[in-house]
Amino acid sequence: MKGLKDIQYVLAKLDFMRRERIWPNGLRYLWTDAFGLVLLVSLYEALKEQPYLDQAAWLVADVERVLGRKRGIRIGEEPERDGQYFHYLAMWLYALSVLGRYETAYRAKGIALAHAIHRPFVVPGRGVLWKMKEDLSGPYPGYGFGALDAFDGYVSHRALDESALAEEIAEMRAIIDRTAANLVITQDLGLGMMLWMTHFFPEEWWAELQRRRALAMLDRMWRGLICPRRDLPSPITACRSGFRRSMPCPIASCASTTISKPIVRATNMIERPSPMSWPAVPTFPACCSKPSRSLACFLQASCAPERLNLYKI
């Protein structure tokens, strides 16, 4: 468990969230719950204490009870969180694959969900719809194809079962092969997620290309703190939202290079989350492919050293 330094720190944060009824005993929200599920499995792997697996099982049951639909899973519990996002579902599938390492029934559950949502969301050869109506009867008004959704599906499906989901994986890969060469990401959360996804299959051509582009874009964005550019978003402004504050963790956990001081220091924002960012809080310690590493990346990122030497996952 390289880099795992202070589990008590993580447990204290989790206790705080419980006391404030933020998570896991707050309103259900699929994105938060997916990362939180990986966090619970991470704690089980680190501490070998059964209650963490029990809590993970409870979380899955509660998500299904509150957000589960005949096909798929609703975005969130609050009234305005209607519809279904594919990238949320893909992250939930990944989380089920992580829990499935210890309880195989959850891997089977993830495979069944992947089969159920694939055809409504995926237009072969074209793309993956970003958001669907809650019953998956059609696209949500005003939404088209997602830029990263095929990558999300490709990673999560391969994590679940490459054989059982071979057809779905092939369709995702075809979309990646068609779109990756022209994809340029300028949004910080998207950059973090892409770096996270590229580390699963680092030698595939799309991963090598997108990794280079993402790191170069991040360098341009963070240099913009000193010499602002109007054509690029400010990372400090972007990080004011809950999801985007989670951006440094996927980057820090997956880039097998040295991260510059401004990016590492930005992770200190995690220490002082505002109420608007609370729904994303469990995201921070739960973004790696290997459960123990998810704690490690969080703890490493919180230290803000002058230069952060990262391990390869």
Backbone hydrogen bonds in HBPLUS format (Angstrom, degrees):
<---DONOR---> <-ACCEPTOR-->    atom                        ^
c    i                          cat <-CA-CA->   ^        H-A-AA   ^      H-
h    n   atom  resd res      DA  || num        DHA   H-A  angle D-A-AA Bond
n    s   type  num  typ     dist DA aas  dist angle  dist       angle   num
A0004-LEU N   A0001-MET O   3.08 MM   3  5.70 160.8  2.12 140.5 140.7     1
A0009-TYR N   A0006-ASP O   3.14 MM   3  5.47 135.1  2.35 104.0 114.9     2
A0010-VAL N   A0007-ILE O   3.01 MM   3  5.20 114.0  2.46 100.7 115.9     3
A0011-LEU N   A0007-ILE O   2.90 MM   4  6.22 162.1  1.93 157.6 163.3     4
A0012-ALA N   A0008-GLN O   2.90 MM   4  6.02 149.4  1.99 142.4 150.2     5
A0013-LYS N   A0009-TYR O   3.13 MM   4  6.46 151.7  2.21 143.6 150.6     6
A0014-LEU N   A0010-VAL O   2.96 MM   4  6.28 156.1  2.01 149.8 156.8     7
A0015-ASP N   A0011-LEU O   2.84 MM   4  6.09 155.1  1.91 148.1 154.9     8
A0016-PHE N   A0012-ALA O   2.97 MM   4  6.19 153.2  2.04 144.0 151.1     9
A0017-MET N   A0013-LYS O   3.02 MM   4  6.35 158.3  2.07 148.6 153.6    10
A0018-ARG N   A0014-LEU O   3.03 MM   4  6.30 151.2  2.11 145.9 153.7    11
A0019-ARG N   A0015-ASP O   2.90 MM   4  6.15 163.4  1.93 152.6 157.0    12
A0020-GLU N   A0016-PHE O   2.99 MM   4  6.20 157.3  2.04 152.0 157.8    13
A0022-ILE N   A0017-MET O   2.77 MM   5  4.92 167.2  1.78 157.9 158.0    14
A0021-ARG N   A0018-ARG O   3.00 MM   3  4.86 155.2  2.07 101.7 109.1    15
A0077-GLU N   A0028-ARG O   2.86 MM  49  5.23 156.4  1.91 158.7 150.8    16
A0033-ASP N   A0029-TYR O   2.88 MM   4  5.98 165.1  1.90 160.6 165.6    17
A0030-LEU N   A0075-ILE O   2.98 MM  45  5.64 164.0  2.01 160.6 165.8    18
A0034-ALA N   A0030-LEU O   2.88 MM   4  5.99 146.7  1.99 146.7 154.4    19
A0035-PHE N   A0031-TRP O   3.34 MM   4  6.67 167.9  2.35 154.9 155.2    20
A0036-GLY N   A0032-THR O   2.86 MM   4  6.01 157.5  1.92 150.5 158.1    21
A0037-LEU N   A0033-ASP O   2.85 MM   4  5.91 144.5  1.98 140.1 148.1    22
A0038-VAL N   A0034-ALA O   3.29 MM   4  6.67 153.8  2.37 144.1 149.7    23
A0039-LEU N   A0035-PHE O   2.98 MM   4  6.32 149.7  2.07 145.1 154.3    24
A0040-LEU N   A0036-GLY O   2.99 MM   4  6.34 155.6  2.06 150.6 155.2    25
A0041-VAL N   A0037-LEU O   3.13 MM   4  6.45 159.0  2.18 148.0 153.5    26
A0042-SER N   A0038-VAL O   2.82 MM   4  6.02 149.0  1.92 145.7 155.3    27
A0043-LEU N   A0039-LEU O   2.92 MM   4  6.26 154.1  1.99 152.0 158.2    28
A0044-TYR N   A0040-LEU O   3.02 MM   4  6.32 151.7  2.10 142.8 150.7    29
A0045-GLU N   A0041-VAL O   2.90 MM   4  6.19 160.8  1.94 150.8 155.5    30
A0046-ALA N   A0042-SER O   2.93 MM   4  6.17 154.5  2.00 148.3 155.5    31
A0047-LEU N   A0043-LEU O   2.87 MM   4  5.87 161.6  1.90 150.5 155.2    32
A0048-LYS N   A0044-TYR O   2.62 MM   4  4.88 144.7  1.74 139.8 146.7    33
A0052-TYR N   A0049-GLU O   3.15 MM   3  6.19 157.5  2.21 130.7 134.4    34
A0053-LEU N   A0050-GLN O   2.92 MM   3  5.37 124.2  2.24 114.6 128.5    35
A0054-ASP N   A0050-GLN O   3.02 MM   4  6.32 158.0  2.06 155.1 162.1    36
A0055-GLN N   A0051-PRO O   2.82 MM   4  6.02 151.4  1.90 143.1 150.3    37
A0056-ALA N   A0052-TYR O   2.99 MM   4  6.17 147.5  2.10 136.7 145.8    38
A0057-ALA N   A0053-LEU O   2.94 MM   4  6.22 156.1  2.00 148.3 153.9    39
A0058-TRP N   A0054-ASP O   2.93 MM   4  6.21 154.6  1.99 145.3 152.7    40
A0059-LEU N   A0055-GLN O   2.88 MM   4  6.09 154.5  1.94 145.7 152.5    41
A0060-VAL N   A0056-ALA O   3.05 MM   4  6.38 162.2  2.09 152.1 155.3    42
A0061-ALA N   A0057-ALA O   3.10 MM   4  6.32 165.5  2.12 149.4 153.3    43
A0062-ASP N   A0058-TRP O   2.88 MM   4  6.11 154.1  1.95 150.7 158.3    44
A0063-VAL N   A0059-LEU O   2.88 MM   4  6.09 162.1  1.91 156.8 161.2    45
A0064-GLU N   A0060-VAL O   3.02 MM   4  6.22 163.3  2.04 150.3 154.9    46
A0065-ARG N   A0061-ALA O   2.87 MM   4  6.05 148.8  1.97 140.9 150.4    47
A0066-VAL N   A0062-ASP O   2.90 MM   4  6.02 163.1  1.92 153.2 156.4    48
A0067-LEU N   A0063-VAL O   2.75 MM   4  5.43 154.0  1.81 145.5 154.3    49
A0068-GLY N   A0064-GLU O   3.04 MM   4  4.21 131.8  2.28 102.6 113.6    50
A0074-ARG N   A0067-LEU O   2.90 MM   7  4.95 170.7  1.91 141.8 138.9    51
A0069-ARG N   A0072-GLY O   3.02 MM   3  5.51 159.3  2.06 155.0 148.4    52
A0075-ILE N   A0083-GLY O   3.01 MM   8  6.05 143.7  2.15 160.6 160.6    53
A0076-GLY N   A0081-ARG O   3.12 MM   5  4.74 148.5  2.22 146.7 138.5    54
A0081-ARG N   A0078-GLU O   2.90 MM   3  5.42 160.0  1.94 121.5 128.2    55
A0084-GLN N   A0132-MET O   3.00 MM  48  5.24 153.8  2.07 144.1 147.6    56
A0132-MET N   A0084-GLN O   2.86 MM  48  5.24 159.7  1.90 150.3 156.8    57
A0089-LEU N   A0085-TYR O   3.20 MM   4  6.41 161.2  2.24 143.2 148.3    58
A0086-PHE N   A0130-TRP O   3.15 MM  44  5.75 160.8  2.19 142.1 147.0    59
A0090-ALA N   A0086-PHE O   2.77 MM   4  6.05 156.7  1.83 155.7 162.9    60
A0091-MET N   A0087-HIS O   3.11 MM   4  6.19 152.5  2.19 134.1 140.6    61
A0092-TRP N   A0088-TYR O   2.96 MM   4  6.27 150.7  2.05 146.5 155.1    62
A0093-LEU N   A0089-LEU O   2.84 MM   4  6.15 151.7  1.92 148.7 156.9    63
A0094-TYR N   A0090-ALA O   2.95 MM   4  6.27 154.2  2.02 145.3 152.1    64
A0095-ALA N   A0091-MET O   2.94 MM   4  6.22 157.5  1.99 144.3 150.4    65
A0096-LEU N   A0092-TRP O   2.91 MM   4  6.19 154.0  1.97 149.2 156.0    66
A0097-SER N   A0093-LEU O   2.97 MM   4  6.28 145.7  2.09 144.0 153.7    67
A0097-SER N   A0094-TYR O   3.01 MM   3  5.02 118.8  2.40  93.7 109.6    68
A0098-VAL N   A0094-TYR O   3.04 MM   4  6.44 144.9  2.17 147.3 156.9    69
A0099-LEU N   A0095-ALA O   3.02 MM   4  6.38 164.9  2.04 154.3 157.3    70
A0100-GLY N   A0096-LEU O   2.76 MM   4  5.82 142.1  1.90 139.0 151.0    71
A0101-ARG N   A0098-VAL O   3.16 MM   3  5.51 160.2  2.20 106.9 113.0    72
A0102-TYR N   A0099-LEU O   3.04 MM   3  5.81 159.5  2.08 120.2 125.6    73
A0103-GLU N   A0099-LEU O   3.01 MM   4  6.16 155.8  2.07 146.5 153.8    74
A0106-TYR N   A0103-GLU O   3.05 MM   3  6.05 158.8  2.09 131.6 135.2    75
A0107-ARG N   A0104-THR O   3.08 MM   3  5.30 133.5  2.30 103.5 115.7    76
A0108-ALA N   A0104-THR O   3.30 MM   4  6.73 158.5  2.35 152.7 157.6    77
A0109-LYS N   A0105-ALA O   2.99 MM   4  6.23 146.6  2.10 137.8 147.5    78
A0110-GLY N   A0106-TYR O   2.98 MM   4  6.14 151.5  2.07 137.8 144.5    79
A0111-ILE N   A0107-ARG O   2.97 MM   4  6.30 156.6  2.03 150.6 156.7    80
A0112-ALA N   A0108-ALA O   3.05 MM   4  6.28 161.6  2.09 149.2 153.4    81
A0113-LEU N   A0109-LYS O   3.08 MM   4  6.33 155.5  2.14 145.2 151.8    82
A0114-ALA N   A0110-GLY O   2.88 MM   4  6.12 159.9  1.93 152.7 158.2    83
A0115-HIS N   A0111-ILE O   3.01 MM   4  6.28 159.3  2.06 151.4 156.1    84
A0116-ALA N   A0112-ALA O   3.08 MM   4  6.27 153.8  2.15 142.7 150.0    85
A0117-ILE N   A0113-LEU O   3.08 MM   4  6.31 151.6  2.17 155.3 160.8    86
A0118-HIS N   A0114-ALA O   3.17 MM   4  5.93 136.8  2.37 144.7 153.6    87
A0121-PHE N   A0117-ILE O   3.33 MM   4  6.37 159.2  2.38 152.9 158.3    88
A0122-VAL N   A0118-HIS O   2.90 MM   4  5.79 161.1  1.93 165.7 171.1    89
A0129-LEU N   A0121-PHE O   2.85 MM   8  5.14 170.8  1.86 152.9 150.5    90
A0123-VAL N   A0127-GLY O   2.87 MM   4  5.43 175.7  1.87 178.8 178.7    91
A0126-ARG N   A0123-VAL O   2.94 MM   3  5.53 160.0  1.98 143.9 146.8    92
A0127-GLY N   A0123-VAL O   3.10 MM   4  5.43 157.7  2.16 144.5 151.4    93
A0146-GLY N   A0128-VAL O   2.88 MM  18  6.02 165.5  1.90 173.3 168.7    94
A0130-TRP N   A0144-GLY O   2.85 MM  14  6.03 177.5  1.85 159.6 158.7    95
A0140-TYR N   A0131-LYS O   3.04 MM   9  5.56 178.9  2.04 124.6 124.6    96
A0133-LYS N   A0138-GLY O   2.88 MM   5  5.78 172.4  1.88 173.6 171.2    97
A0136-LEU N   A0133-LYS O   2.86 MM   3  5.06 160.2  1.90 114.9 120.1    98
A0143-TYR N   A0140-TYR O   3.12 MM   3  5.80 149.7  2.21 153.2 151.6    99
A0151-PHE N   A0148-LEU O   3.04 MM   3  5.35 121.5  2.39 106.1 120.5   100
A0152-ASP N   A0148-LEU O   2.97 MM   4  6.31 157.0  2.03 153.7 161.2   101
A0153-GLY N   A0149-ASP O   2.93 MM   4  6.19 163.8  1.96 152.0 155.2   102
A0154-TYR N   A0150-ALA O   2.91 MM   4  6.01 157.0  1.97 142.9 149.8   103
A0155-VAL N   A0151-PHE O   3.04 MM   4  6.22 166.6  2.05 155.1 156.8   104
A0156-SER N   A0152-ASP O   3.04 MM   4  6.19 174.3  2.04 155.6 157.2   105
A0157-HIS N   A0153-GLY O   2.87 MM   4  5.75 160.5  1.91 147.8 153.8   106
A0158-ARG N   A0154-TYR O   3.17 MM   4  6.16 157.0  2.23 138.1 144.4   107
A0159-ALA N   A0155-VAL O   2.99 MM   4  6.17 145.6  2.11 145.4 155.4   108
A0160-LEU N   A0156-SER O   3.08 MM   4  6.29 140.0  2.24 139.3 149.1   109
A0161-ASP N   A0157-HIS O   3.07 MM   4  6.32 161.8  2.11 165.6 161.5   110
A0165-LEU N   A0161-ASP O   3.11 MM   4  6.00 147.7  2.22 145.2 153.2   111
A0166-ALA N   A0163-SER O   3.29 MM   3  5.06 158.7  2.34 111.2 107.8   112
A0169-ILE N   A0165-LEU O   2.87 MM   4  6.04 161.2  1.91 159.1 165.1   113
A0170-ALA N   A0166-ALA O   2.96 MM   4  6.10 157.3  2.01 147.1 152.9   114
A0171-GLU N   A0167-GLU O   3.15 MM   4  6.43 154.7  2.22 146.8 152.6   115
A0172-MET N   A0168-GLU O   3.04 MM   4  6.31 155.6  2.10 147.1 153.9   116
A0173-ARG N   A0169-ILE O   2.85 MM   4  6.07 160.1  1.89 152.8 158.6   117
A0174-ALA N   A0170-ALA O   2.98 MM   4  6.17 150.0  2.07 142.7 150.4   118
A0175-ILE N   A0171-GLU O   3.24 MM   4  6.47 151.8  2.32 141.3 147.7   119
A0176-ILE N   A0172-MET O   2.96 MM   4  6.29 157.0  2.01 150.3 157.2   120
A0177-ASP N   A0173-ARG O   2.85 MM   4  6.08 164.1  1.87 153.0 156.8   121
A0178-ARG N   A0174-ALA O   3.14 MM   4  6.30 135.7  2.35 133.9 145.0   122
A0178-ARG N   A0175-ILE O   3.14 MM   3  5.08 128.0  2.43  92.9 106.7   123
A0179-THR N   A0175-ILE O   3.00 MM   4  6.15 140.6  2.16 147.3 157.6   124
A0179-THR N   A0176-ILE O   3.17 MM   3  5.23 127.6  2.46  97.6 110.8   125
A0180-ALA N   A0176-ILE O   2.85 MM   4  5.36 165.8  1.87 155.7 156.4   126
A0182-ASN N   A0179-THR O   3.23 MM   3  5.84 137.2  2.42 115.2 124.6   127
A0183-LEU N   A0180-ALA O   3.20 MM   3  5.09 159.1  2.24 102.8 109.2   128
A0191-LEU N   A0187-GLN O   2.90 MM   4  6.18 149.5  1.99 152.5 162.4   129
A0192-GLY N   A0188-ASP O   2.96 MM   4  6.23 160.3  2.00 152.0 156.6   130
A0193-MET N   A0189-LEU O   2.91 MM   4  6.14 165.1  1.93 155.3 159.2   131
A0194-MET N   A0190-GLY O   2.89 MM   4  6.01 155.8  1.95 143.8 150.9   132
A0195-LEU N   A0191-LEU O   2.99 MM   4  6.20 162.0  2.02 149.2 153.7   133
A0196-TRP N   A0192-GLY O   2.99 MM   4  6.24 154.0  2.06 145.1 152.7   134
A0197-MET N   A0193-MET O   2.89 MM   4  6.18 157.2  1.94 149.7 155.6   135
A0198-THR N   A0194-MET O   2.87 MM   4  6.10 154.2  1.94 153.4 160.3   136
A0200-PHE N   A0197-MET O   3.28 MM   3  5.86 161.3  2.31 114.6 119.7   137
A0204-GLU N   A0201-PHE O   3.14 MM   3  5.82 165.4  2.16 123.1 127.6   138
A0207-ALA N   A0204-GLU O   2.99 MM   3  5.40 122.1  2.34 107.8 122.4   139
A0208-GLU N   A0204-GLU O   3.09 MM   4  6.41 161.1  2.12 160.6 166.3   140
A0209-LEU N   A0205-TRP O   3.05 MM   4  6.21 165.5  2.07 150.8 154.8   141
A0210-GLN N   A0206-TRP O   2.91 MM   4  5.98 170.7  1.92 148.4 151.5   142
A0211-ARG N   A0207-ALA O   2.91 MM   4  5.82 150.1  2.00 143.0 151.2   143
A0212-ARG N   A0208-GLU O   3.24 MM   4  6.39 164.5  2.26 143.9 147.3   144
A0213-ARG N   A0209-LEU O   3.04 MM   4  6.31 166.7  2.06 152.8 156.8   145
A0214-ALA N   A0210-GLN O   2.82 MM   4  5.83 160.9  1.85 144.5 150.2   146
A0215-LEU N   A0211-ARG O   3.03 MM   4  6.16 170.3  2.04 153.1 155.5   147
A0216-ALA N   A0212-ARG O   3.01 MM   4  6.13 157.3  2.06 147.0 153.9   148
A0217-MET N   A0213-ARG O   2.87 MM   4  6.05 157.1  1.92 149.9 156.2   149
A0218-LEU N   A0214-ALA O   2.91 MM   4  6.12 159.9  1.95 150.9 156.4   150
A0219-ASP N   A0215-LEU O   3.04 MM   4  6.20 153.6  2.11 142.0 148.9   151
A0220-ARG N   A0216-ALA O   3.07 MM   4  6.37 153.9  2.14 144.3 151.0   152
A0221-MET N   A0217-MET O   2.85 MM   4  6.11 160.6  1.89 153.3 158.9   153
A0222-TRP N   A0218-LEU O   2.89 MM   4  6.05 168.0  1.90 154.5 157.0   154
A0223-ARG N   A0219-ASP O   2.97 MM   4  6.00 149.3  2.06 142.3 150.8   155
A0224-GLY N   A0220-ARG O   3.12 MM   4  6.22 131.4  2.37 134.4 146.5   156
A0224-GLY N   A0221-MET O   3.07 MM   3  5.06 130.4  2.32  92.2 106.1   157
A0225-LEU N   A0222-TRP O   3.12 MM   3  5.45 160.9  2.16 104.9 110.9   158
A0226-ILE N   A0223-ARG O   3.00 MM   3  5.67 146.5  2.11 115.2 123.0   159
A0227-CYS N   A0223-ARG O   3.12 MM   4  6.42 168.5  2.14 148.9 152.1   160
A0232-LEU N   A0229-ARG O   3.46 MM   3  5.82 169.7  2.47 109.2 111.9   161
A0238-ALA N   A0234-SER O   2.94 MM   4  6.16 165.6  1.96 154.7 159.4   162
A0239-CYS N   A0235-PRO O   2.87 MM   4  5.85 147.9  1.97 139.4 147.5   163
A0240-ARG N   A0237-THR O   3.23 MM   3  5.68 164.3  2.26 112.2 115.9   164
A0241-SER N   A0238-ALA O   3.36 MM   3  6.39 173.3  2.37 126.7 127.3   165
A0245-ARG N   A0241-SER O   3.04 MM   4  6.16 135.6  2.24 147.3 158.6   166
A0246-SER N   A0243-PHE O   2.90 MM   3  5.49 152.9  1.97 112.3 121.1   167
A0247-MET N   A0244-ARG O   3.08 MM   3  5.19 162.6  2.11 105.8 111.3   168
A0249-CYS N   A0246-SER O   3.23 MM   3  5.92 137.9  2.42 119.1 128.4   169
A0252-ALA N   A0248-PRO O   2.75 MM   4  5.83 167.9  1.76 154.2 158.2   170
A0253-SER N   A0249-CYS O   2.89 MM   4  5.94 148.2  1.99 150.1 158.2   171
A0254-CYS N   A0251-ILE O   3.28 MM   3  5.52 145.3  2.41 103.4 112.6   172
A0255-ALA N   A0251-ILE O   3.10 MM   4  5.84 156.4  2.16 160.0 160.0   173
A0264-VAL N   A0260-SER O   3.34 MM   4  6.64 165.6  2.36 155.0 159.2   174
A0265-ARG N   A0261-LYS O   2.91 MM   4  6.04 168.4  1.92 162.9 166.1   175
A0266-ALA N   A0262-PRO O   3.04 MM   4  6.15 139.9  2.20 137.8 148.0   176
A0267-THR N   A0264-VAL O   3.06 MM   3  5.53 147.1  2.17 108.3 117.5   177
A0268-ASN N   A0265-ARG O   2.99 MM   3  5.62 160.7  2.03 115.7 121.8   178
A0269-MET N   A0266-ALA O   3.02 MM   3  5.79 166.3  2.04 120.1 124.4   179
A0270-ILE N   A0267-THR O   2.96 MM   3  5.60 154.9  2.02 115.4 122.3   180
A0271-GLU N   A0268-ASN O   2.91 MM   3  5.38 143.4  2.05 109.4 119.1   181
A0272-ARG N   A0269-MET O   3.09 MM   3  5.48 147.9  2.20 106.8 115.6   182
A0277-SER N   A0274-SER O   2.85 MM   3  5.43 150.4  1.94 118.6 127.8   183
A0278-TRP N   A0275-PRO O   3.18 MM   3  5.25 157.0  2.23 103.8 110.8   184
A0280-ALA N   A0277-SER O   2.95 MM   3  5.68 151.0  2.04 123.8 132.0   185
A0281-VAL N   A0278-TRP O   3.00 MM   3  5.11 164.1  2.02 113.8 119.0   186
A0283-THR N   A0280-ALA O   2.84 MM   3  5.42 151.9  1.92 122.2 131.6   187
A0284-PHE N   A0281-VAL O   3.25 MM   3  6.13 146.5  2.37 126.9 130.2   188
A0286-ALA N   A0283-THR O   3.16 MM   3  5.49 165.2  2.18 119.5 122.5   189
A0293-ARG N   A0290-LYS O   2.86 MM   3  5.41 127.7  2.14 118.0 132.2   190
A0294-SER N   A0291-PRO O   3.03 MM   3  5.31 140.1  2.19 104.3 115.6   191
A0296-ALA N   A0292-SER O   3.33 MM   4  6.61 160.0  2.38 140.4 146.2   192
A0297-CYS N   A0293-ARG O   2.83 MM   4  6.02 162.3  1.86 157.3 158.6   193
A0299-LEU N   A0295-LEU O   2.99 MM   4  6.23 166.6  2.01 157.8 161.2   194
A0300-GLN N   A0296-ALA O   2.83 MM   4  5.96 161.7  1.86 154.2 159.7   195
A0301-ALA N   A0297-CYS O   2.94 MM   4  5.92 161.8  1.97 141.8 147.4   196
A0302-SER N   A0298-PHE O   3.08 MM   4  6.22 138.4  2.26 141.0 151.2   197
A0303-CYS N   A0300-GLN O   3.15 MM   3  5.56 159.9  2.19 111.0 117.2   198
